[in-house]
Amino acid sequence: MAFNPFPKTALRSVLLLLLVLGGCAGQEIRQPEESVKTDPELAAKFEKEGRTAFEEGRKGTAVKAWKKAVELDPTNAVTVNNLALVLKDQHRFAEAAKLLKAGLVHSPDVAELHFNLAVIAELYLLDLETALVHYSRYRELTEEDDQQVAGWIADLERRLE
């Protein structure tokens, strides 16, 4: 007869504990999210720093400055748009699209954000449904009879059928 260091009840308790702990292993423990503090005045300084860097051809520095500006003032659609376009030029298409979508949460009626999201979605991410939605919204906001965009919308509708 083999020696068992655990009585049957202790062994059951250990197994039960392992099952409970094992079930918790895959669960993420979330910390309360720290709210981002906005500071439009400081954001404007970073925006200007980014613009200067961009004009001097220092795109990496421009991206860093504009990211700080957007963190401090996510409602500035111009900065969001400029940052997204530089990210696109750096082939960071998913990041640019994500940024534009976040910008649209704060500025849903800025036509340029819709247009640039549509272009990135269609040409670089091949997300035709998103492109169609945002080209259409761009067209609604601009009130111009832009035949080129109308053609793109018609083409996307055909491709999605």
Secondary structure, DSSP 4 states (H G I P E B T S, - for coil): ----SS-HHHHHHHHHHHHHHHHHHTSPPPPPPPPPPP-HHHHHHHHHHHHHHHHTT-HHHHHHHHHHHHHH-TT-HHHHHHHHHHHHHTT-HHHHHHHHHHHHHH-TT-HHHHHHHHHIIIIIS--HHHHHHHHHHHHHHH-S--HHHHHHHHHHHHHH-
